[in-house]
Amino acid sequence: MTTAAPALRPRPKKASIRTRVWLDIALFVGYVLLSAPQSTGIAFHEYFTVVFIPIFISHIVLDWAWVKRVFRKSDNKRSGEVRFNRAFDIVLFVGMVVVIYSGFLVSESILPDFGIDPGATTFWSNVHDASGNLLILLVGIHIAMHMPWIKRNLGRIRPNRSAI
Amino acid sequence: MNAWLGRNASPIAIVLLASAVVIGAWEVLDAFATSEPLGTPEGDAPLNPGGLIKVTLFLLVPSLITLAIRRRQRSH
């Protein structure tokens, strides 16, 4: 009797370093522009958020292998830096979700343009302002914590350099 | 694009689910918080470069402090 070989699950294709670096640059530039509604205008601030959300999700998804490795339960022998990044990135993710969601709830442009009244309240306005300001500081620390990776890979955005 | 979404369906679903949990928690907070309807919109204010200067400073200062701490830690 012959047994059929178990079907192998296709492994997710890992994104190239070049893709990830370009995405991170887009994320950074987009974030800076989004964080300055006084300079870019409320309409841009709100409409560009819709573009920013998929870039933000892709930033996490493209580094999913790192996320899985770092959050693996059985692996407690992580260095202090990795454990710090793990906790810090959770806070950063929560902050980003809160600032985006509260932004929609105090929308002055995008939702009213579609005929939706978000019913903005002082609670969500305060949450949006506080989380937005705090998040800028946290993003600054996040970038500094990953500076070795950035330095190592920033040069790889040119097409003639091979990706690792 | 569809292939990429298909390959990464489970991470995307986890990220969206985690976002929903965070939003749910804040909605619970909102239910207990005292809140009033928001007054005048901010959108009418004239544009100025102050926002970009603020973001740059807010990003730079903690970055430089973190880099300095990391460098100090590595040198010990």
gemmi code that builds the backbone of each chain (N, CA, C; Angstrom):
import gemmi

chains = {
    "A": [
        ("MET", (0.837, -1.191, 0.000), (0.000, 0.000, 0.000), (0.884, 1.258, 0.000)),
        ("THR", (0.574, 2.136, -0.855), (1.383, 3.355, -0.896), (0.643, 4.496, -0.207)),
        ("THR", (1.396, 5.255, 0.508), (0.781, 6.424, 1.171), (1.186, 7.691, 0.426)),
        ("ALA", (0.221, 8.530, 0.276), (0.502, 9.783, -0.439), (1.354, 10.699, 0.435)),
        ("ALA", (2.290, 11.349, -0.184), (3.143, 12.294, 0.560), (2.300, 13.473, 1.027)),
        ("PRO", (2.517, 13.903, 2.271), (1.723, 15.042, 2.748), (2.001, 16.288, 1.908)),
        ("ALA", (0.923, 16.969, 1.623), (1.082, 18.181, 0.803), (1.839, 19.235, 1.583)),
        ("LEU", (2.851, 19.789, 0.965), (3.637, 20.814, 1.647), (2.933, 22.155, 1.530)),
        ("ARG", (2.830, 22.820, 2.675), (2.228, 24.161, 2.644), (3.241, 25.127, 2.044)),
        ("PRO", (2.833, 25.906, 1.049), (3.805, 26.849, 0.485), (4.215, 27.875, 1.532)),
        ("ARG", (5.542, 28.084, 1.628), (6.028, 29.077, 2.602), (5.812, 30.474, 2.044)),
        ("PRO", (5.374, 31.376, 2.910), (5.183, 32.743, 2.418), (6.492, 33.303, 1.870)),
        ("LYS", (6.416, 33.945, 0.729), (7.606, 34.524, 0.112), (8.031, 35.741, 0.923)),
        ("LYS", (9.317, 35.781, 1.301), (9.793, 36.893, 2.106), (10.034, 38.105, 1.211)),
        ("ALA", (9.579, 39.239, 1.670), (9.780, 40.462, 0.881), (11.256, 40.814, 0.869)),
        ("SER", (11.722, 41.361, -0.240), (13.130, 41.723, -0.329), (13.410, 42.904, 0.592)),
        ("ILE", (14.691, 43.001, 0.973), (15.097, 44.115, 1.840), (14.787, 45.438, 1.147)),
        ("ARG", (15.015, 45.452, -0.182), (14.783, 46.687, -0.935), (13.331, 47.143, -0.812)),
        ("THR", (12.389, 46.197, -0.947), (10.960, 46.521, -0.808), (10.684, 47.078, 0.576)),
        ("ARG", (11.266, 46.410, 1.585), (10.992, 46.817, 2.969), (11.562, 48.204, 3.255)),
        ("VAL", (12.765, 48.469, 2.709), (13.368, 49.793, 2.954), (12.539, 50.876, 2.278)),
        ("TRP", (12.116, 50.642, 1.026), (11.284, 51.634, 0.332), (9.969, 51.861, 1.077)),
        ("LEU", (9.388, 50.768, 1.556), (8.133, 50.891, 2.297), (8.338, 51.697, 3.577)),
        ("ASP", (9.470, 51.449, 4.252), (9.751, 52.179, 5.496), (9.981, 53.666, 5.222)),
        ("ILE", (10.625, 53.964, 4.088), (10.832, 55.377, 3.728), (9.463, 56.043, 3.488)),
        ("ALA", (8.593, 55.337, 2.747), (7.248, 55.866, 2.480), (6.492, 56.062, 3.795)),
        ("LEU", (6.653, 55.092, 4.694), (5.975, 55.168, 5.989), (6.464, 56.379, 6.786)),
        ("PHE", (7.794, 56.580, 6.779), (8.373, 57.682, 7.545), (7.938, 59.036, 6.982)),
        ("VAL", (8.094, 59.190, 5.656), (7.726, 60.471, 5.034), (6.227, 60.726, 5.236)),
        ("GLY", (5.421, 59.682, 5.020), (3.979, 59.800, 5.206), (3.644, 60.166, 6.632)),
        ("TYR", (4.344, 59.560, 7.581), (4.062, 59.830, 8.987), (4.379, 61.280, 9.347)),
        ("VAL", (5.536, 61.771, 8.862), (5.921, 63.164, 9.153), (4.860, 64.116, 8.599)),
        ("LEU", (4.432, 63.869, 7.353), (3.420, 64.750, 6.745), (2.092, 64.672, 7.499)),
        ("LEU", (1.749, 63.447, 7.920), (0.480, 63.266, 8.638), (0.483, 63.935, 10.006)),
        ("SER", (1.678, 63.995, 10.599), (1.762, 64.516, 11.967), (1.801, 66.033, 12.024)),
        ("ALA", (1.715, 66.676, 10.872), (1.781, 68.139, 10.863), (0.559, 68.723, 10.161)),
        ("PRO", (-0.642, 68.498, 10.695), (-1.826, 69.037, 10.016), (-1.846, 70.562, 9.973)),
        ("GLN", (-1.100, 71.201, 10.906), (-1.035, 72.670, 10.895), (-0.326, 73.154, 9.626)),
        ("SER", (0.582, 72.295, 9.091), (1.337, 72.679, 7.900), (0.726, 72.134, 6.615)),
        ("THR", (0.097, 70.971, 6.687), (-0.389, 70.330, 5.459), (-1.891, 70.514, 5.246)),
        ("GLY", (-2.585, 70.912, 6.273), (-4.034, 71.110, 6.149), (-4.818, 69.893, 6.604)),
        ("ILE", (-5.990, 70.149, 7.142), (-6.818, 69.078, 7.710), (-7.280, 68.089, 6.625)),
        ("ALA", (-7.611, 68.621, 5.434), (-8.115, 67.739, 4.369), (-7.040, 66.727, 3.970)),
        ("PHE", (-5.811, 67.209, 3.753), (-4.706, 66.291, 3.417), (-4.480, 65.310, 4.560)),
        ("HIS", (-4.474, 65.826, 5.786), (-4.254, 65.030, 6.996), (-5.227, 63.846, 7.038)),
        ("GLU", (-6.466, 64.093, 6.708), (-7.473, 63.028, 6.818), (-7.474, 62.101, 5.604)),
        ("TYR", (-7.401, 62.683, 4.397), (-7.431, 61.814, 3.199), (-6.157, 60.966, 3.101)),
        ("PHE", (-5.018, 61.553, 3.469), (-3.764, 60.794, 3.353), (-3.702, 59.651, 4.364)),
        ("THR", (-4.471, 59.777, 5.451), (-4.519, 58.676, 6.423), (-5.013, 57.385, 5.759)),
        ("VAL", (-5.933, 57.536, 4.811), (-6.480, 56.368, 4.110), (-5.372, 55.668, 3.314)),
        ("VAL", (-4.426, 56.454, 2.776), (-3.288, 55.881, 2.054), (-2.289, 55.285, 3.058)),
        ("PHE", (-2.174, 55.956, 4.197), (-1.178, 55.575, 5.198), (-1.506, 54.222, 5.862)),
        ("ILE", (-2.796, 53.951, 6.062), (-3.190, 52.729, 6.793), (-2.630, 51.451, 6.130)),
        ("PRO", (-2.828, 51.251, 4.800), (-2.239, 50.036, 4.207), (-0.714, 50.001, 4.276)),
        ("ILE", (-0.070, 51.179, 4.224), (1.403, 51.205, 4.333), (1.811, 50.749, 5.737)),
        ("PHE", (1.067, 51.232, 6.730), (1.350, 50.852, 8.128), (1.146, 49.343, 8.344)),
        ("ILE", (0.035, 48.817, 7.819), (-0.219, 47.373, 7.978), (0.869, 46.568, 7.255)),
        ("SER", (1.262, 47.041, 6.061), (2.307, 46.331, 5.302), (3.637, 46.333, 6.057)),
        ("HIS", (3.918, 47.419, 6.770), (5.159, 47.513, 7.554), (5.232, 46.364, 8.571)),
        ("ILE", (4.103, 46.038, 9.160), (4.073, 44.940, 10.136), (4.094, 43.597, 9.408)),
        ("VAL", (3.277, 43.489, 8.365), (3.126, 42.199, 7.674), (4.445, 41.788, 6.991)),
        ("LEU", (5.160, 42.736, 6.402), (6.410, 42.391, 5.714), (7.490, 41.955, 6.704)),
        ("ASP", (7.353, 42.354, 7.954), (8.313, 41.921, 8.977), (7.700, 40.847, 9.869)),
        ("TRP", (6.737, 40.110, 9.323), (5.998, 39.133, 10.127), (6.912, 38.041, 10.687)),
        ("ALA", (7.946, 37.674, 9.920), (8.875, 36.638, 10.402), (9.528, 37.115, 11.706)),
        ("TRP", (9.913, 38.399, 11.753), (10.518, 38.970, 12.967), (9.492, 38.987, 14.103)),
        ("VAL", (8.264, 39.387, 13.769), (7.203, 39.451, 14.789), (7.000, 38.062, 15.396)),
        ("LYS", (6.904, 37.047, 14.530), (6.670, 35.680, 15.021), (7.826, 35.191, 15.883)),
        ("ARG", (9.046, 35.495, 15.417), (10.233, 35.035, 16.142), (10.295, 35.673, 17.537)),
        ("VAL", (10.029, 36.963, 17.571), (10.159, 37.730, 18.819), (9.047, 37.390, 19.814)),
        ("PHE", (7.857, 37.055, 19.288), (6.718, 36.789, 20.168), (6.535, 35.305, 20.475)),
        ("ARG", (7.483, 34.460, 20.008), (7.360, 33.031, 20.277), (7.407, 32.796, 21.787)),
        ("LYS", (6.399, 32.059, 22.282), (6.242, 31.878, 23.729), (7.427, 31.170, 24.372)),
        ("SER", (7.891, 30.090, 23.693), (8.897, 29.233, 24.312), (10.273, 29.894, 24.375)),
        ("ASP", (10.421, 30.997, 23.649), (11.744, 31.593, 23.556), (11.932, 32.712, 24.567)),
        ("ASN", (12.421, 32.371, 25.748), (12.598, 33.395, 26.778), (14.025, 33.909, 26.874)),
        ("LYS", (14.885, 33.370, 25.974), (16.296, 33.752, 26.078), (16.622, 34.943, 25.187)),
        ("ARG", (15.680, 35.827, 25.052), (15.897, 36.999, 24.205), (16.750, 38.023, 24.960)),
        ("SER", (17.483, 38.798, 24.196), (18.295, 39.842, 24.833), (17.370, 40.947, 25.357)),
        ("GLY", (17.927, 41.759, 26.239), (17.139, 42.852, 26.808), (16.613, 43.782, 25.726)),
        ("GLU", (17.444, 44.009, 24.705), (17.044, 44.915, 23.632), (15.840, 44.374, 22.865)),
        ("VAL", (15.866, 43.074, 22.586), (14.749, 42.467, 21.847), (13.477, 42.507, 22.693)),
        ("ARG", (13.617, 42.225, 23.991), (12.441, 42.252, 24.878), (11.889, 43.673, 24.985)),
        ("PHE", (12.799, 44.652, 25.020), (12.357, 46.052, 25.058), (11.598, 46.391, 23.777)),
        ("ASN", (12.182, 46.012, 22.637), (11.527, 46.303, 21.347), (10.158, 45.642, 21.256)),
        ("ARG", (10.071, 44.429, 21.790), (8.795, 43.692, 21.752), (7.709, 44.471, 22.514)),
        ("ALA", (8.039, 44.872, 23.744), (7.062, 45.613, 24.554), (6.783, 46.985, 23.939)),
        ("PHE", (7.846, 47.621, 23.473), (7.715, 48.966, 22.926), (6.855, 48.964, 21.660)),
        ("ASP", (7.058, 47.942, 20.819), (6.304, 47.884, 19.562), (4.818, 47.624, 19.803)),
        ("ILE", (4.493, 46.923, 20.894), (3.077, 46.729, 21.240), (2.459, 48.094, 21.595)),
        ("VAL", (3.191, 48.869, 22.420), (2.703, 50.193, 22.808), (2.537, 51.082, 21.570)),
        ("LEU", (3.523, 50.990, 20.680), (3.492, 51.783, 19.450), (2.292, 51.405, 18.579)),
        ("PHE", (2.040, 50.106, 18.469), (0.902, 49.629, 17.670), (-0.417, 50.133, 18.270)),
        ("VAL", (-0.546, 50.000, 19.594), (-1.774, 50.471, 20.262), (-1.938, 51.972, 20.030)),
        ("GLY", (-0.841, 52.718, 20.191), (-0.882, 54.167, 19.986), (-1.306, 54.523, 18.571)),
        ("MET", (-0.764, 53.802, 17.599), (-1.089, 54.095, 16.203), (-2.565, 53.813, 15.910)),
        ("VAL", (-3.065, 52.695, 16.431), (-4.482, 52.353, 16.224), (-5.365, 53.426, 16.873)),
        ("VAL", (-5.004, 53.820, 18.087), (-5.812, 54.814, 18.813), (-5.818, 56.153, 18.079)),
        ("VAL", (-4.634, 56.587, 17.615), (-4.575, 57.904, 16.965), (-5.348, 57.885, 15.639)),
        ("ILE", (-5.278, 56.778, 14.907), (-6.007, 56.707, 13.626), (-7.517, 56.658, 13.881)),
        ("TYR", (-7.921, 55.800, 14.812), (-9.352, 55.639, 15.081), (-9.964, 56.934, 15.639)),
        ("SER", (-9.257, 57.536, 16.605), (-9.799, 58.765, 17.193), (-9.824, 59.886, 16.152)),
        ("GLY", (-8.863, 59.825, 15.210), (-8.836, 60.816, 14.132), (-10.094, 60.749, 13.281)),
        ("PHE", (-10.545, 59.522, 12.991), (-11.777, 59.380, 12.220), (-12.981, 59.897, 13.020)),
        ("LEU", (-12.937, 59.702, 14.331), (-14.076, 60.123, 15.154), (-14.158, 61.638, 15.356)),
        ("VAL", (-13.046, 62.346, 15.061), (-13.108, 63.814, 15.147), (-12.943, 64.425, 13.748)),
        ("SER", (-13.233, 63.619, 12.739), (-13.033, 64.047, 11.348), (-13.804, 65.327, 11.027)),
        ("GLU", (-13.103, 66.243, 10.364), (-13.737, 67.494, 9.922), (-13.855, 67.543, 8.409)),
        ("SER", (-13.208, 66.594, 7.734), (-13.153, 66.677, 6.281), (-13.664, 65.408, 5.589)),
        ("ILE", (-12.987, 64.298, 5.825), (-13.281, 63.104, 5.013), (-14.687, 62.537, 5.283)),
        ("LEU", (-15.036, 62.375, 6.543), (-16.360, 61.806, 6.832), (-17.487, 62.777, 6.452)),
        ("PRO", (-17.378, 64.092, 6.830), (-18.419, 65.022, 6.370), (-18.534, 65.075, 4.843)),
        ("ASP", (-17.388, 64.927, 4.117), (-17.441, 64.918, 2.644), (-18.307, 63.773, 2.123)),
        ("PHE", (-18.344, 62.691, 2.869), (-19.162, 61.526, 2.473), (-20.543, 61.560, 3.161)),
        ("GLY", (-20.856, 62.696, 3.742), (-22.177, 62.866, 4.352), (-22.334, 62.159, 5.691)),
        ("ILE", (-21.198, 61.848, 6.330), (-21.264, 61.174, 7.637), (-20.880, 62.172, 8.724)),
        ("ASP", (-21.713, 62.277, 9.738), (-21.387, 63.143, 10.871), (-20.773, 62.270, 11.962)),
        ("PRO", (-19.457, 62.427, 12.208), (-18.828, 61.545, 13.195), (-19.267, 61.819, 14.627)),
        ("GLY", (-19.925, 62.932, 14.849), (-20.373, 63.279, 16.211), (-19.195, 63.473, 17.139)),
        ("ALA", (-18.247, 64.320, 16.698), (-17.002, 64.511, 17.450), (-17.271, 64.986, 18.878)),
        ("THR", (-16.549, 64.394, 19.823), (-16.681, 64.790, 21.229), (-15.321, 65.208, 21.778)),
        ("THR", (-15.350, 65.894, 22.910), (-14.102, 66.354, 23.520), (-13.223, 65.172, 23.940)),
        ("PHE", (-13.865, 64.045, 24.332), (-13.086, 62.872, 24.746), (-12.169, 62.424, 23.614)),
        ("TRP", (-12.760, 62.214, 22.416), (-11.957, 61.692, 21.300), (-10.991, 62.748, 20.774)),
        ("SER", (-11.372, 64.017, 20.887), (-10.462, 65.074, 20.452), (-9.220, 65.106, 21.355)),
        ("ASN", (-9.456, 64.999, 22.668), (-8.320, 64.977, 23.602), (-7.456, 63.735, 23.393)),
        ("VAL", (-8.128, 62.585, 23.185), (-7.383, 61.337, 22.947), (-6.535, 61.484, 21.686)),
        ("HIS", (-7.121, 62.063, 20.627), (-6.397, 62.207, 19.357), (-5.177, 63.115, 19.527)),
        ("ASP", (-5.359, 64.231, 20.196), (-4.240, 65.165, 20.389), (-3.137, 64.545, 21.248)),
        ("ALA", (-3.542, 63.955, 22.375), (-2.544, 63.400, 23.301), (-1.807, 62.219, 22.666)),
        ("SER", (-2.559, 61.291, 22.066), (-1.903, 60.109, 21.484), (-1.057, 60.506, 20.280)),
        ("GLY", (-1.511, 61.504, 19.525), (-0.736, 61.955, 18.366), (0.613, 62.516, 18.782)),
        ("ASN", (0.608, 63.374, 19.809), (1.867, 63.971, 20.273), (2.793, 62.924, 20.890)),
        ("LEU", (2.200, 62.040, 21.708), (3.011, 61.002, 22.349), (3.611, 60.065, 21.299)),
        ("LEU", (2.815, 59.770, 20.285), (3.260, 58.834, 19.253), (4.489, 59.347, 18.501)),
        ("ILE", (4.564, 60.651, 18.307), (5.733, 61.197, 17.588), (7.005, 60.886, 18.376)),
        ("LEU", (6.926, 61.066, 19.702), (8.085, 60.760, 20.548), (8.427, 59.271, 20.459)),
        ("LEU", (7.379, 58.429, 20.505), (7.605, 56.982, 20.470), (8.199, 56.542, 19.128)),
        ("VAL", (7.727, 57.164, 18.041), (8.266, 56.818, 16.713), (9.749, 57.205, 16.650)),
        ("GLY", (10.096, 58.338, 17.251), (11.501, 58.745, 17.299), (12.357, 57.689, 17.984)),
        ("ILE", (11.866, 57.164, 19.108), (12.613, 56.125, 19.838), (12.653, 54.832, 19.008)),
        ("HIS", (11.518, 54.495, 18.377), (11.433, 53.281, 17.552), (12.482, 53.318, 16.429)),
        ("ILE", (12.609, 54.473, 15.787), (13.585, 54.607, 14.696), (15.003, 54.440, 15.244)),
        ("ALA", (15.257, 55.075, 16.392), (16.596, 54.979, 16.977), (16.917, 53.542, 17.398)),
        ("MET", (15.915, 52.819, 17.903), (16.137, 51.432, 18.334), (16.469, 50.530, 17.142)),
        ("HIS", (15.947, 50.876, 15.971), (16.209, 50.056, 14.782), (17.255, 50.693, 13.864)),
        ("MET", (18.016, 51.646, 14.417), (19.005, 52.342, 13.595), (20.062, 51.403, 12.986)),
        ("PRO", (20.531, 50.373, 13.697), (21.500, 49.478, 13.058), (20.950, 48.843, 11.771)),
        ("TRP", (19.688, 48.399, 11.806), (19.049, 47.810, 10.612), (18.940, 48.856, 9.506)),
        ("ILE", (18.554, 50.075, 9.885), (18.391, 51.147, 8.895), (19.738, 51.451, 8.235)),
        ("LYS", (20.789, 51.592, 9.061), (22.118, 51.906, 8.531), (22.611, 50.796, 7.606)),
        ("ARG", (22.345, 49.551, 8.030), (22.823, 48.388, 7.263), (22.141, 48.311, 5.899)),
        ("ASN", (20.878, 48.693, 5.848), (20.096, 48.406, 4.641), (19.706, 49.610, 3.806)),
        ("LEU", (19.977, 50.801, 4.303), (19.548, 51.988, 3.558), (20.212, 52.048, 2.178)),
        ("GLY", (21.449, 51.611, 2.100), (22.165, 51.628, 0.822), (21.623, 50.638, -0.187)),
        ("ARG", (20.795, 49.712, 0.262), (20.295, 48.669, -0.638), (19.088, 49.101, -1.455)),
        ("ILE", (18.675, 50.339, -1.311), (17.501, 50.763, -2.094), (17.858, 50.944, -3.564)),
        ("ARG", (19.165, 51.079, -3.846), (19.560, 51.204, -5.250), (19.478, 49.826, -5.889)),
        ("PRO", (19.005, 49.742, -7.157), (18.777, 48.432, -7.775), (20.044, 47.632, -8.028)),
        ("ASN", (21.219, 48.284, -8.138), (22.433, 47.526, -8.450), (23.045, 46.825, -7.248)),
        ("ARG", (22.494, 47.082, -6.052), (23.007, 46.407, -4.853), (22.170, 45.164, -4.586)),
        ("SER", (22.844, 44.045, -4.295), (22.098, 42.806, -4.066), (21.451, 42.817, -2.693)),
        ("ALA", (20.268, 42.248, -2.642), (19.528, 42.195, -1.371), (19.985, 40.994, -0.562)),
        ("ILE", (19.932, 41.116, 0.779), (20.290, 39.964, 1.615), (19.033, 39.196, 1.968)),
    ],
    "B": [
        ("MET", (-0.940, 41.637, -6.547), (-1.539, 42.232, -5.351), (-2.426, 41.217, -4.610)),
        ("ASN", (-3.298, 40.553, -5.394), (-4.185, 39.560, -4.778), (-3.386, 38.396, -4.208)),
        ("ALA", (-2.317, 38.036, -4.961), (-1.467, 36.930, -4.496), (-0.793, 37.306, -3.187)),
        ("TRP", (-0.335, 38.570, -3.108), (0.326, 39.040, -1.891), (-0.656, 39.013, -0.716)),
        ("LEU", (-1.883, 39.466, -0.987), (-2.901, 39.464, 0.071), (-3.215, 38.033, 0.505)),
        ("GLY", (-3.277, 37.131, -0.473), (-3.567, 35.730, -0.160), (-2.475, 35.102, 0.685)),
        ("ARG", (-1.215, 35.398, 0.309), (-0.077, 34.833, 1.048), (-0.029, 35.355, 2.473)),
        ("ASN", (-0.431, 36.620, 2.638), (-0.291, 37.253, 3.959), (-1.632, 37.423, 4.668)),
        ("ALA", (-2.591, 36.595, 4.288), (-3.945, 36.755, 4.849), (-3.949, 36.636, 6.374)),
        ("SER", (-3.211, 35.653, 6.905), (-3.291, 35.468, 8.357), (-2.615, 36.598, 9.132)),
        ("PRO", (-1.408, 37.086, 8.751), (-0.870, 38.249, 9.474), (-1.786, 39.468, 9.390)),
        ("ILE", (-2.368, 39.699, 8.205), (-3.250, 40.863, 8.055), (-4.462, 40.712, 8.972)),
        ("ALA", (-5.016, 39.495, 9.011), (-6.182, 39.251, 9.869), (-5.825, 39.475, 11.339)),
        ("ILE", (-4.628, 39.028, 11.746), (-4.210, 39.203, 13.149), (-4.063, 40.694, 13.475)),
        ("VAL", (-3.451, 41.445, 12.549), (-3.257, 42.887, 12.765), (-4.622, 43.587, 12.881)),
        ("LEU", (-5.557, 43.216, 12.001), (-6.886, 43.846, 12.035), (-7.645, 43.470, 13.309)),
        ("LEU", (-7.507, 42.205, 13.700), (-8.175, 41.742, 14.920), (-7.622, 42.472, 16.149)),
        ("ALA", (-6.276, 42.592, 16.197), (-5.646, 43.306, 17.316), (-6.111, 44.759, 17.340)),
        ("SER", (-6.247, 45.357, 16.154), (-6.729, 46.743, 16.078), (-8.152, 46.841, 16.627)),
        ("ALA", (-8.981, 45.864, 16.270), (-10.371, 45.868, 16.745), (-10.432, 45.753, 18.264)),
        ("VAL", (-9.527, 44.954, 18.832), (-9.483, 44.797, 20.295), (-9.117, 46.131, 20.949)),
        ("VAL", (-8.099, 46.799, 20.386), (-7.668, 48.100, 20.928), (-8.816, 49.113, 20.843)),
        ("ILE", (-9.480, 49.150, 19.684), (-10.587, 50.089, 19.494), (-11.729, 49.781, 20.475)),
        ("GLY", (-12.016, 48.499, 20.638), (-13.062, 48.078, 21.578), (-12.768, 48.560, 22.983)),
        ("ALA", (-11.496, 48.419, 23.399), (-11.104, 48.844, 24.747), (-11.312, 50.346, 24.913)),
        ("TRP", (-10.976, 51.129, 23.881), (-11.142, 52.582, 23.979), (-12.598, 52.994, 23.924)),
        ("GLU", (-13.403, 52.211, 23.206), (-14.847, 52.497, 23.183), (-15.443, 52.272, 24.577)),
        ("VAL", (-14.931, 51.272, 25.290), (-15.381, 51.034, 26.666), (-15.020, 52.242, 27.532)),
        ("LEU", (-13.776, 52.733, 27.366), (-13.349, 53.930, 28.114), (-14.260, 55.115, 27.804)),
        ("ASP", (-14.592, 55.249, 26.521), (-15.452, 56.364, 26.096), (-16.817, 56.304, 26.776)),
        ("ALA", (-17.299, 55.084, 26.978), (-18.615, 54.917, 27.596), (-18.626, 55.427, 29.038)),
        ("PHE", (-17.457, 55.384, 29.688), (-17.373, 55.816, 31.080), (-16.894, 57.263, 31.230)),
        ("ALA", (-16.337, 57.813, 30.150), (-15.775, 59.167, 30.240), (-16.869, 60.215, 30.053)),
        ("THR", (-16.686, 61.338, 30.747), (-17.620, 62.449, 30.516), (-17.119, 63.218, 29.305)),
        ("SER", (-18.021, 63.466, 28.395), (-17.608, 64.079, 27.137), (-18.702, 65.003, 26.617)),
        ("GLU", (-18.257, 66.034, 25.915), (-19.225, 66.979, 25.328), (-18.976, 67.066, 23.831)),
        ("PRO", (-19.999, 67.508, 23.087), (-19.779, 67.697, 21.644), (-18.686, 68.720, 21.405)),
        ("LEU", (-17.898, 68.491, 20.368), (-16.765, 69.359, 20.065), (-17.261, 70.688, 19.495)),
        ("GLY", (-16.578, 71.764, 19.863), (-16.978, 73.098, 19.418), (-16.509, 73.426, 18.010)),
        ("THR", (-15.724, 74.513, 17.902), (-15.309, 75.005, 16.582), (-14.289, 74.078, 15.930)),
        ("PRO", (-14.438, 73.847, 14.616), (-13.446, 73.009, 13.929), (-12.112, 73.725, 13.774)),
        ("GLU", (-11.013, 72.919, 13.730), (-9.674, 73.519, 13.617), (-9.277, 73.735, 12.158)),
        ("GLY", (-10.062, 73.158, 11.265), (-9.690, 73.159, 9.853), (-9.594, 74.531, 9.208)),
        ("ASP", (-10.203, 75.543, 9.822), (-10.196, 76.874, 9.213), (-8.923, 77.665, 9.500)),
        ("ALA", (-8.088, 77.170, 10.399), (-6.871, 77.905, 10.763), (-5.914, 77.981, 9.565)),
        ("PRO", (-5.185, 79.124, 9.421), (-4.240, 79.223, 8.293), (-3.065, 78.249, 8.462)),
        ("LEU", (-2.521, 77.788, 7.313), (-1.406, 76.829, 7.369), (-0.124, 77.550, 7.765)),
        ("ASN", (0.709, 76.883, 8.540), (2.011, 77.445, 8.903), (3.027, 76.320, 9.058)),
        ("PRO", (4.345, 76.646, 8.902), (5.370, 75.593, 8.942), (5.641, 75.065, 10.347)),
        ("GLY", (4.994, 75.674, 11.345), (5.232, 75.272, 12.742), (4.982, 73.791, 12.986)),
        ("GLY", (3.992, 73.228, 12.309), (3.671, 71.807, 12.502), (4.827, 70.906, 12.127)),
        ("LEU", (5.451, 71.207, 10.973), (6.572, 70.364, 10.517), (7.783, 70.518, 11.430)),
        ("ILE", (7.985, 71.753, 11.933), (9.111, 71.986, 12.856), (8.885, 71.186, 14.140)),
        ("LYS", (7.639, 71.210, 14.619), (7.311, 70.467, 15.848), (7.567, 68.973, 15.659)),
        ("VAL", (7.092, 68.406, 14.532), (7.275, 66.973, 14.288), (8.758, 66.633, 14.230)),
        ("THR", (9.529, 67.460, 13.525), (10.961, 67.194, 13.389), (11.629, 67.173, 14.765)),
        ("LEU", (11.289, 68.161, 15.587), (11.887, 68.213, 16.927), (11.433, 67.029, 17.779)),
        ("PHE", (10.126, 66.740, 17.723), (9.575, 65.636, 18.522), (10.193, 64.296, 18.116)),
        ("LEU", (10.553, 64.165, 16.824), (11.184, 62.921, 16.374), (12.665, 62.896, 16.722)),
        ("LEU", (13.317, 64.047, 16.514), (14.771, 64.104, 16.665), (15.227, 63.950, 18.109)),
        ("VAL", (14.567, 64.665, 19.017), (15.055, 64.684, 20.400), (15.060, 63.284, 21.031)),
        ("PRO", (13.918, 62.553, 21.026), (13.984, 61.203, 21.612), (14.905, 60.261, 20.848)),
        ("SER", (15.011, 60.454, 19.518), (15.922, 59.617, 18.725), (17.354, 59.807, 19.196)),
        ("LEU", (17.753, 61.069, 19.325), (19.141, 61.351, 19.715), (19.417, 60.869, 21.132)),
        ("ILE", (18.431, 61.047, 22.028), (18.619, 60.565, 23.408), (18.774, 59.041, 23.404)),
        ("THR", (17.904, 58.362, 22.646), (17.970, 56.895, 22.586), (19.310, 56.442, 22.002)),
        ("LEU", (19.743, 57.096, 20.918), (21.016, 56.714, 20.297), (22.174, 56.916, 21.265)),
        ("ALA", (22.120, 58.024, 22.020), (23.190, 58.295, 22.991), (23.216, 57.219, 24.079)),
        ("ILE", (22.020, 56.822, 24.553), (21.953, 55.784, 25.600), (22.488, 54.458, 25.055)),
        ("ARG", (22.082, 54.117, 23.826), (22.541, 52.858, 23.210), (24.057, 52.855, 23.060)),
        ("ARG", (24.602, 53.981, 22.611), (26.046, 54.067, 22.398), (26.780, 53.899, 23.728)),
        ("ARG", (26.227, 54.523, 24.764), (26.845, 54.451, 26.088), (26.809, 53.013, 26.618)),
        ("GLN", (25.655, 52.359, 26.386), (25.507, 50.971, 26.848), (26.508, 50.058, 26.164)),
        ("ARG", (26.696, 50.272, 24.847), (27.599, 49.413, 24.086), (29.056, 49.626, 24.479)),
        ("SER", (29.374, 50.873, 24.882), (30.773, 51.150, 25.228), (31.145, 50.565, 26.590)),
        ("HIS", (30.133, 50.226, 27.414), (30.438, 49.639, 28.733), (30.622, 48.136, 28.654)),
    ],
}
model = gemmi.Model(1)
for chain_id, residues in chains.items():
    chain = gemmi.Chain(chain_id)
    for i, (resn, *xyz) in enumerate(residues, 1):
        res = gemmi.Residue()
        res.name, res.seqid = resn, gemmi.SeqId(i, " ")
        for name, pos in zip(("N", "CA", "C"), xyz):
            atom = gemmi.Atom()
            atom.name, atom.element = name, gemmi.Element(name[0])
            atom.pos, atom.b_iso = gemmi.Position(*pos), 0.0
            res.add_atom(atom)
        chain.add_residue(res)
    model.add_chain(chain)
structure = gemmi.Structure()
structure.add_model(model)
structure.setup_entities()
